[in-house]
Amino acid sequence: MKTNSERALERLKLPPNKEFDLKKDGFIAALYSPEQDEYPQKAVVMFGGSDGIYPLTRLMAEKYAERGMTVLALAYWNEPGLPDCFERIPVETVEKAALRLQECGYEKIGLWGISMGAELALLAGSLMPGLVSCVTAVCPINICGQGFRKGKGIEPLDCSAFSWRGEEIPWARLRFSKGRILRDCLREKGVCLRSCYEEAVLHAAGEAQIKVENIGGPVLMIYPEYDGMWPSELAAEKIGQRLKDKGFAYPVKHLSYRYASHMLVPVTSRSTVMFRVERKFPAKCRESDMDAFEKTLTFWKEAW
């Protein structure tokens, strides 16, 4: 039986313009440049979430490049030589990729991430405002969370999921337990870690909250009205309120969808069957995915 990575690889239509490897470049990535650049001097570093399917990130990069945006699909874990779990993953991986794009002549570097990738995008944007000038967070979270390992379930680790300059980023403890997750998944009739995150999202100590106000450019957040995987809609409200309270100087946009899941992306994936709303309303969820795709492109053109 083919893996999700193998199936995603089969769907790639175009070879990247350039590939980067860990030994030579210090990061693993694939650059997709459009035939006709609709966003001069702009480039986006794109990365996925805890599924760890790098070919799926490349597939999304292809999709955006077809519409005129230069995109660097980046792997930050689950590839040879990279971390194999969410344990102090270095945010410097994003920095190296963004610096390389800058060296290539791109004046504006944006980040796009989904789920754990959205957490990384918001963290990276807050830590390097002079380098990153736009953040798009799909199903975002407002905290730096606890590290974990995936196997037969989720094994919590007593550390931060991310690090910066060799130090753990302050993190919020989550409520992972096999019993809790099994109960929630049965109740939701799909994958659900929501209750593991809710308390941290709503009440985490200040040092664990992402300093989103330090981001040096516009912020776009995309999420379902109800996110079964984790409470991204609550996190987006928290982020928006924090930006307002801190007098954030750049545009902030929320895109919320009634018919959508945690896989709110413009490419189809077998992972969507894990979510009840995707099984019940597949056509409406697909409409939401494509609407978010179009509005992301518009945001990049008009607000950034």
ABEGO torsion letter per residue (X at the ends): XBBAAAAAAAABABBBABBBBAAAAGBBBBBBBBABBABBGBBBBBBBBAAGBAAAAAAAAAAAAAAGBBBBBBBABGBBGBBABBBGBBAAAAAAAAAAAAAAGBABBBBBBBEAAAAAAAAAAAABAAABABBBBBGBBABBBBBBBBBBEBBBBBBBABBBGGBBBBBBBBBBBAAAAAAAAAAAGEBBAAAAAAAAAAABBAAABBBAAABAEBBBBBBBABBAABBAAAAAAAAAAAAAAAGBABBBBBBBBABBBABBBABBBAAAAABAAAAABAAAAAAAAAAAAAAAAAAAAAAX
